[in-house]
Each structure stands twice: as C-alpha cells, then as structure tokens.
C-alpha cells in the first residue's frame, strides 16, 4: 500500500507536496520521495524513512518548481532498498517522472515485452518502473515532434490499459508539458482530483490517494477520478479528461474502508468514517442475533481503526464502551514484520492494557480484521493478564482466507489463520471464549450505504475471486514464495527472478 500526490500550481509546490504526504503517511512508512519540475530541470529527493525524516530544509530548498509529484511507500514484498523508492524517472520522451499505488499482476510479461519490443531496460524490481516505461514507450509512439497534445496522452493511456493488468492509481509529471493522473479500469486503488483558486488568478490542481490530502493543503475535492479515466493538466492550467478504457468496471478495494484509509477521507463518494460506523451497526446486529446468551460487560476496541466500529457495537448492544488499551504510535504494523517472534514482541511494545478496564469483567474486544492471528492472540492474553474473566472477540471484516495481489501486504496463504479453518478452530487458536466475524454481504452493504452506485467490490482476500481474472495458481505460488516469513527473513534484495513486482516496492 502506498500514497501518491501530484500538484500543478502557479507557485512553488514543494511545501504543499510535503504537507500532503504527511497526512498520507499511514499509507506508507518505508520510504518517501518528491520530484518537482523547474523549467527544463527535474529536481528529486527520495530516501527510506518517514516524510519528516526524508525531507530536511536543505532538500526542500532545492525542490523548486510549480509542478511536482510525491510518494510514500509501504513495501509489500521483497526489497526495502532505497533504489525502489519513488517517483521513478525516464528521459524519453520529454522526461517523465511517475509514482504509483497498486500492483501489476502481469509484471513479468510486461518487463519482457519492454526489453524485447520497446528496447527499454528496467533497472529495479519495481512494477512502478515497468508501468512508467510502458507509458513512456506508448507516448513515444504517439508523438514524433516536441509538440504534445492531450489526444497523444489519452491514446498512450488507452494502450497502457490494453496491456497492463492489476491495480494502479498513477500520477506523472511531464517536463515542459504538465501533469497526468490515471486509474486502472477496475478502480481498485483510490484517486481523487481537487482544485484551488488562487488570489492572484488562475487555478491550481491536485490529485491524491485520499481526499484528506487535498483538505490538508486547502484544495477543494472535485471528484474521484473514474476507473479507466485519465486526467491531463497542461502547464498553463488547462484540464482535459477522457475515458481511456474500453470496458471500465468500478470495483474498488473494500479493505480501504476497513483498514487503510483515514476516517476523515472520502473515497468513491463514501465517507470512510461513516462506512466504519455502518460496519459497527451491522456487526452489532449479528452479535445481538447470535450471542444473545453471552454475558458481555463492556466493549473495548483494539486501537485505532476499530474504535468507531466498536462504539457503534456498544450503542447497538446497549453496553458500556471503554478504551482499554493505550497504543504506542511509533511501532509499525505487525502483520508485515518477518518472523513470528518479532511480531509477538511487537504487539507487546505496541499496546498496553489498562487493568482497571478489564479486572473482573467479561469483555468484547473489537478489531478491524484478523490476518495471521498473532495480534489477536497476544491481545487476548494481555486482556486475561489484566484481569478479564472472559474475552470475546469480534472482527469487522470477514475471514481473510486468500492473499491480496493488488498492492496490500498480506502474508502467504499458509500464514493466514483463516485459511482452511472454520471459526471455532480459529477461536481456539487465538484463545478467545467466543469469536464472531462480519458477514461479507453486511460489509459490502455498510460501504454501499453511502454510494448505491458501487455495485461490486474487490473482495479477493475473502473470496479468492480476483477481479482482473488473470491470477492463477502459478502466480499465487510465486507470491507465496516471495511473501512467506522465510523469504522476508532472508531479505531478498532483488526478487526479479520470481517475476513478481509489487507496489510496495512501488
């Protein structure tokens, strides 16, 4: 999972790009990068680390220019080398910098095609560099002079859509011409468009992974960029849009609403906060139906994503809602940490129980999802150590039984606790007195409540059905080899031999 921003302004955009990336930091904490265009010069800074650590004052002073793009990275597999940090750049045609959130499922074939037909060299194992070169090659085929027309850009994106499979929300800057943003034909990853009218005249435009990035720098949300659509903005501030996919199908990733997106964002016309509140209402209804004999004294969320969900559950069940855990905000997500021991230790460093909220009580713990089960098991132990009599557990997402191939880091299939297991067995493994999951139909209904036009979602982690229809067992086997604990502990510095190029290296 990654976050992207792009701004075409009338004044220097470095500070706005920085501010936008800071509020997208939850989408990636491994690396950050910014590229700006100053006349005919590309200015770049990217490195491993948080936004605040990567960009010092001296870097910001050099990132001059009224056009720029930025990226924060969360590695989904393989190398965390700074060489994989984005944005990427090619010098032909014109000079293009590109940043991308998603994952290309046919990266192997695309890389071979770029080498064989386009005579382009891919220098890293990042699928984002592949996507950049596919676009650059197609744009080069459309333009034989230094003049670039919107029709050339849209024709190139149409060719990209014909070749590229998977998820991709993309922003690019073209030296001497402007900024471009486009979204895959299924709209799996989010991308929004905003504008800001300047006091001195003219309009500035911004694209970002989430609307909260627009809000942070004073841009007004215009709309979501549609699946398959491309938006091209010239250096003079002229905006052009075109649907570039033959058969776009809107199928956004439902996990954005469950876990990844900030609650103050709107994605595809859906309030993330509102969707989570609806999830709580739906799950509360299920608990009331199926656990009417359970003697629950208090509802406690596992911070932070599940807080809004747990509050609605408590209201629904007419039970007290309490904060029973204090979270250390400076510990990374545990499900991407290599090795079971490291994950277990990290949970203890990440959360601390408040004994007075557990002592002598039957507690219902609420989390957004259960992936490996490591966090759930450790937290249940902590609740018992703090004095809880019984510990029940509720997940706002259904059972995660299959890997994600569209840019979210999840373990190999054999490391998913729900893979091949029923709820009762999972309950025993995590040590709960009772376990309940959200129904997939209720999860979809919770999100669709705010946008009835969302007829389908990308839900492959629950169903094993991949919307791009190109994911086979051979691909999943390669993904398993790349993502399992052994591979991560070995820290493969270059996984290109596996043919998998993941967004997080993107």
N, C-alpha and C positions, 0 to 999 in steps of 0.2 A: 504494500500500500504506500502510495506517495501522494504528495500535494504539489500542485502547479499553479503559477500565477503568470500573467502577462499584462503589461500596460503600454499603451501608446498614448503619450501625453503631449502637452505643449510646453512643459518644463521638465527638468530632470526627474527621473522616475526611481532613482536608487532607493530613497528613503521609503517610498510607498511600497516598493517591491519587498524590502526588508520587513516592513510592518505587516504586509500581507502574509509573508512566510511565517512570521512568529505566531500568528493565530491559526496557521495550518500545521504547527509543529506536531500536533497529535497524530498527523498522518505520516510522519517520518522523522526519526531522531538519529538516524545513522549518518547522514551527510546532507549538505545544503550547497546550493550554487545559484549564482546570479550572472547573467550576461546582459550587458547593455550595448547599444549601438551609438557611437559618437561619430557622426559624419560617415566616413567610409572605414571606420575602425571598430572592431569588436573588442569590448572590454569584459574580462571574465575573472570571477573568483569562485572557486568551489573547493571544498575540503570535507573531510569527515568531521562530524560533531554537530552540536545544536546550532541553530541560527545565530544566537548571541555569541557563540564562541568562534564560529567560522568568519564572521564579518567584524573586523576591527575598524576603527576610524580611518586608518590609512587605506584600507581596502575600499571603504565607501567613497572616499575622496576620488579614487581612480575610476569608480563605476559611474562615469558621466554619460549623459545621453538621454533623449526623450523617449526612447523605445527600449524595452527590456523584458526579459522573462526570468522566472526563478523556479526553483525546485527544492523540495525536501524529500529525502529517500528513506524508505524502510526496506531493508533487504529481505526478499522473500526466499532466497536460496543462494548458497554459494558464497562468492567473494564479497567482502566489505571493503575492497580496495578503493582508494580514492580515485583510481583510474575509472571506476564505474560511476562516479558522481556525475550528475547532470547540472546544466544542459550540455549536450553534445554539439559539435560544430563540423560542417564541411565547407570547403571553399568554393565549390562549384555545384550549381550555377549561382552566381551573385555573391554567395556567402550566406549560409543558413545556420542558425542555432535553434535547437529543438529540445523540449522537455516533454515527458510523457508519463502518464499514470495508467497502469494496466499490465497486461501480459499477452504477448503474441504466441498463440499456440502452434503456429506453423513456422516458427523462427528458423529451424534448421533448413527447411526448404528455401525460405527467403534468403538466407545467407548464401546458400549455394548458388541461387539464381543471380544474386548481386555479383558474385565473383565470376560466374561463367558468362553471363549475358551483358551485364552493365559494366563489368571490369572494375568493380569497386571493392576496396579492401575494408573489412570490418576489423577494427583493432582491439575490441574488447569482447567480453561475453555478454554484453548488454543487448537486450532486444530493442532498446530505445535507439541505439546506434544503427541497428538494422532498419528500423522504421524511418529514421532520418534519411538513410541512403536510398531506400525505396522511393520516398517522396522526392528527394533531390534528383534522382535519375528520371523520374516521370516528369518533373518540372523542366528538366533539361530537354526532354523530348518535345515539349510544348513550345519552347522559346528558342529561337535561333538568333535573336538580337538582344541588346541590352534592355529593350522595352518589355515590361511585364504587365499584362492585362489581367483583370480579375478572371476572365474566361480561361486563361492559361492555368491559373491556380486551381480553379474548380475542376478543370479537365484532369489535372495531375492527381487531385484528391480522389476523383472517380476511379482512376487507375489504382490508387492505393487501396481503396475499398474492394476492388475486384481481386486483389492479390492477398491482402493481409487478413488473417483470421485471429480472433481473440478479442480482448478488451483494450481499448486505447482512447484516452482523453488526452489531447495533444495541443500544445501551444508552440508556435515557432515565430522567429523574427528573421526577416529577410533584409539584408543590408541594402540600403538605398531605396527600399520599397515599402515596407510596413510590417504588419503583424498578422498572423494567421492562427486560427484555432479550429479544430475539428474533432468529432466524436465518432466512435465506431457505430456501425449500422444497427447494433442492438442497444446502444446507450447504456452499456453495463456500468461504466465508471462515470461519475458526475462531472459536469462542466457548465458553468454559468457565465453570463455576459452582463456587464454593467457599464454605466457611463457617468460622467461628472462634467457639468457645465462650468467653464472657467470664468472668473470675474473679468478677465482681460479679453474674453471672447473665445470661441471655439469649444469643442467638446473633446474630452479625453475618454478613452475606452479601456476596460479592464476585463480579463477573463480569469477564472479561478476554479479550483476544485469545489469550493463551497462558498455560499453567499456570505458567510461570516467574514471572509477575507475582503469582500467589497465593502461591507459595513465598517470595517476597521480603518479604512483609509478614505471614507467619505464618498464612495461610489454608490449609485443607485442601481439596484438589481433591475435589469430589463426583463430577462427571461433565462430559462435554461437553453443551452444550445441543443438542438434536436438530434436524435440518433441519425447518423449519416450526414449531418449538415456540416458545412464549412462556413466560417466567418472570416472575411478578409478585410482588413482596415489599412488603407494607404497611409503613407507618412503625412499626407495633407488632411487626414481625418475623415476621409470618405469610407463609409461602411458598405460592404457588399456581402450578401449571403446567398447560398444556393444549396439545395438538397443534392448531394453527390452520390447517394447510394441508390441502387436500383429498387430494392425492396426492404426499406428500413422497418425494423420491428422493435418497439420500445420494450425492453426487458431489463430494467435496472437491477443492480445487485441489492438484494434485500438486507444483506448484512451491513450495508452502510447505515441503515436506520437502527439496527440492533446495537451496533457497537462502535463503528469507526467515526462517523460524522459527529461534529459538535452539536449539542442540543439546540443551540441558537441559530443553526443553519436551516435553510430551506433547500431541499433537493427535489427536483422534478415536481415543484409546486406543493411539496409536502413538508410541513414543519416536523423536524426531527424530534423535537421535544413532544409535540402533540402525538406523533406516532408512538413514542415510548409510553406516554400516558395511556394510550389506547391498548398497547400490549399489556399493561398492568391490569386494565379493566377486563380484558379477555381472559388473562391467566387467573385473575381473581374469581371470575365466573366458574372456571373449570375447577379450581380448588374448592369452591363452595359446593359444587356438584359431587365431586369425587372424594372429598376429605371431610365430609360433614361431621364425622365422629372423631376427628383429630382434635386434640386439646392444645391448640396453639395459644400461647400467651402474648406473643409480641412478634412483629415483623421487622426484620433487620436487613438492610441492603448490604451487599458487598460493593464498596465504592469503586468507581463513581458512576459508571454508566447506568447501573441498575437502580439508582436512588429514586428517580422519577417513576420507574416501574413499580418498585416496592411500595412507594407512597400510595399509589392507586390501588394496589392489592390490599393494603391496610384499610383504606377507606371502604373498599368493596366488602371486606370481611368484618368491618366494624371492630378492628383490632388496633392496639397502640402501634405506632411507628416510631422506632428509635434508631439512632446512629450508634451501632455497637462496635465499629471498627474505626481506627484512625489510620489514614493512609499516608505513607511516605511517598510524596510525589516525584521523587528523584530516582526511583527504581523503574527499570524498563519492564515491558510486558513479558510475563514469564513464559508464555507458550512458544516463544521463539528462542529461548535460551537452550543451548545444546547440553543435553545430559540431564537425567532425572535428578541427581543430587543437587546440581546447581539450581534447578527450578524449585525444589523443595526449600532450599536455603533462602532463595529469593523471596518466596512467599512470606517467610517469617520476617524478613527485613522490610517487606513492602507494607504489611498490615500489622496492627497491634490492637488486641481486643481490650475493651473497657469492661472489666469484670462485673461491675455493678449492673450492667445491662443484661448479663447472662445468668447470674447466680440464681439457682433455684427455679429457672423458667424453662418452659418448652418454647423454643424459638423456631421461627420460619426464616431461613436465610434465602435471599433472592439474588440471583446473578443473571447477567445478560445471556450467558451461554456456558456450556461445558465442552471443552475441547479435549485435552488429554485426561482431565480429571485430577491432575496434580494439585492445582489451586484449590479445587473444591474439597478434596480430601484433607489437605492441610488446614483449611479454614474450619472445617467441621471439627478437627482435632483441637484447634485453638478455642472454639466455642465450648467444647466439653471441658477443656482445661480451665476456662474462665468460670465454670460452674453450671453450665446448662444441663438440665435434666434430660431433655430430648432435643434433637436437632433435625428438623425437616428442611428440605432443600427444594427450591423452585427455580427452573430455568426459563427465561423469557423467550428463548429460541428452542426449536425442536432439536431432536438428537442430531448431532453432527457426525455423519457416517462416512463422508466422502471428502477427498481433497479438493481444495479450490485451485483452479487453474487460471483465474482471471486477475491475479495480482494481489491476493490476500495470502499472507504467510500462514499456513497451517501445517501440522505435522504430516508425515507419511501416513497412509491409510491405516497401517497396523498399529500406529501410536494413538489413534483416535479411540477414546474409551468406548464410544457407542458403536464402533464398527463390529458387526457380528454379534452384538449383545442386546438383550432386552432390558427394559427399565429396571426390573427387580435385581438383575445381576449388577447393573451399574450402581444401583443404590447400595448394594453390599460392598462393592469395591471402594466407594468413596466414604463408606462408614456412616451413612445417614439413616435415620429412623423412618424416613419416607422421602420419596423423590417424585417430582412431577415436572413434566415438560409442557411447553406451549404447543398447541396444535398448529401445523403449518397453515391450515386454512384460516385460523384465527390471526396468525402473524400477518398473512397477506391482507386480511380484512382490516387490520389495525392501520396499515400503511395506506391502503386504498381508501380509507375513510376520508382522507383529505384530498384525494385526487382519483375520482372514479374512473378516469381515463386510463389508469395504469391497470391493464388487463392481465399482464403476465410479469413475472419477476424472474431474475436469475437466482435460482434456489438449489444449485447443484450440490452444495455441501450437505443438504438434507435428503435430496432425492437421487443423486447420481446422474441426473439428466443435464447435459451441457448444451446451452442454447446455440452454440456455434456449430454443433453437430459434426465436429471434426476430431473429437477427443476419443481415442481408442485405448485399449488396454496397454498397448506398447508404449504409448505416450505416458500413461499413468505409471507404468513400471519405471520408466526413466525418471519421472518426477519423484517417485518413491526413493530411488537410489540417491537423488540429489538432496532430498529433504530429511532423510532419517537422521537420527542422532549420531550415528557413526560417521556419516558424511560431514555433518556440521562440526563434530569434534576434530575431524581431520582437516577442517578448514580449507577445502579445495580452493586454491587461488584462481583456478581457471577451469570452469566446467563446460567449456565449449565442446569437449569431446562427447558430452552427453546430448548435445543438441537442444538443450533447454536454456532459454534466455529469459530470465524473469524480471518483471517490472521492478522488483526491489533492488535488483542491480540496476534497475532503471530508476 
